[in-house]
Amino acid sequence: MTIRQLPDTLINQIAAGEVVERPASVVKELVENALDAGARRVDIDLEEGGVRLIRIRDDGKGIAADELPLAVSRHATSKIASLDDLEGVTTLGFRGEALPSIASVSRFSLSSRRIGEDRGAVLEIDGGRLGEVAPKPHPQGTTVEVRDLFFNVPARRKFLKAERTELGHIEEWLRQLALARPDVELRVSHNGKPTRRWKGEGDQIDLGLSDVRIGEALGEEFARNALRVDHSGAGLRLHGWIAQPAYNRASADQQYLYVNGRAVRDRSIAHAVKQAYADVLFHGRQPAYVLFLELDPRRVDVNVHPAKHEVRFRDARLIHDFVYRTLHDALAETRAGTLPSAQTGEAGAGYGADASAAAPPSQAGMYQYRPTAPLALRVQETQAGYAALYGNNGGAGGGASAGSYAGGSGAGAGYTGAGSAYAAAPALPHSDDETLPPLGYAVAQLHGIYVLAETAEGLIVVDMHAAHERIGYEKLKFAHDHEGLRTQPLLVPATLAVSEREAEVAEREEATLVALGFEVTRAGPQSLALRAVPALLAHGDVEALLRDVLADLREHGESRRVGAARDELLATMACHGAVRANRRLTLPEMNALLREMEATERSGQCNHGRPTWARFTLSEIDRWFLRGR
């Protein structure tokens, strides 16, 4: 076989196979170049979903006329000049492959004028054949025109989808960009008609200014349920928005991750987010989030994927744990009653509905967590009511057992009688009273299932079994965490046949496995000796659990399998100990349940991810009955 040097045109077309997947890939590469050039406004004109025409016009620094041929040469770039530059690259593009690759499979035109120059210039390329640079009137900035994409590679064109589908891919990428760059104005037109305009939000690019853009990009429902997170440590910063667990999706269509401003997909971080939501999300549902991770560019390698969709972290284990802990702690504060009091737009019925007065524009619809102390009971419950509910444990936030509402399973299980459940409710304090409990005061029980509570703003409905289930579950977890993870030695060590990689992981991570309750030693090249297991899980399939833990340690450097298995067992215990439907509660008992919900982490959802409460404002209830019309 003869070895030959490939011609440049064919080399570029091969490279285009990696860089130019579809019209959206072209838009991505060209808009990123515009942003790297300092553009503050980018116009995107499309025809036939980008197949017939993609025109990107920006107001950036521009390209000198004599550098236009160099700009469309392979591996020519102004963004890096050395390995040191590559290791610390902060620009979105840097390879110098995009323009020549795109030009090789289209009818291509590049026009530009630099700052301070009297006139612009244009260079045209037809299917990789380079033309001559010619003068052309042009405003400051650059215009790239890509016509008839894949006209000279018909096999590639056959793989393109319908016009609407290709346009949808472009719109999704622009939405992704708009979330990351609220300072840039984006104008989009399709087939000669304006379709979208993302207004720039000024010179400052502090993401706190992009609350309006969050609503534009992901909808007002996301904005109403968005929780702001911002945490720094170990040279890392994670900030952005996560949706409350009750706002979830059937697919991962609202999951956006940015690393140093670059939109990426990362399995390790996605796993960390999933683990953080594991205790509060309904089975099979997906969380929604827009997260920005910032770190020293030298701690992340962005040069691992031709289209730069993926990155590689130097400290992947640390970053996984940092993301998990940050989101886990934020979600722990999703106590019932802590929804934002200021929201915009029409409030829908059900969980989180709230049509109270709007906040200032920069804060409307957003809520930033501030941990709240357990609220003292203001209702005038009798000592008998306290004793019936808590025994000797005291008030809200105290150590009531998992079954304290269930009758017979907790301390002081007696009740004061169903008849007192309909005693007069306490008078509500004035609505501007800062000590007014978020969930108000109980007024009745509905069908033995729901607790109805009155607040200054309207009505709260609580699923008493779901709420008490979460309260008991959190208390069981707290107690178990503070006792420590006890191990149970096996009378006869179990020998496990594993792969050589699994055996190496077990040997390397011996200390981690001990912390998880396993005593494991390597018995051979492909075997392990298991001598002790977590006591709480001793009667389960601990060998399968250990294999899953080893798989997690190999892939993510961390595993919550043991914790998840333990939590599943504790959740079952809490479910069996929770108050059942049709159990009549007294007003003091109902009010004590509300106070416990306010003081308990994650009490907005039960152990299975279902909501425990809903809020209906007076204005919303008035609309039901057409009051004021």
Beta strands, then each sheet from edge to edge (+ up, - down):
strand 1: 41-47
strand 2: 53-58
strand 3: 107-113
strand 4: 120-126
strand 5: 129-130
strand 6: 134-136
strand 7: 141-147
strand 8: 185-190
strand 9: 193-198
strand 10: 226-233
strand 11: 236-243
strand 12: 255-259
strand 13: 262-263
strand 14: 289-294
strand 15: 300-301
strand 16: 312-313
strand 17: 366-368
strand 18: 441-446
strand 19: 450-454
strand 20: 458-463
strand 21: 487-497
strand 22: 519-524
strand 23: 527-534
strand 24: 613-617
sheet 1: 5+ 4- 3+ 7- 2+ 1- 8- 9+
sheet 2: 5+ 4- 6+
sheet 3: 13+ 12- 14- 11+ 10- 17-
sheet 4: 15+ 16-
sheet 5: 18+ 19- 20+ 24-
sheet 6: 21+ 23- 22+
end
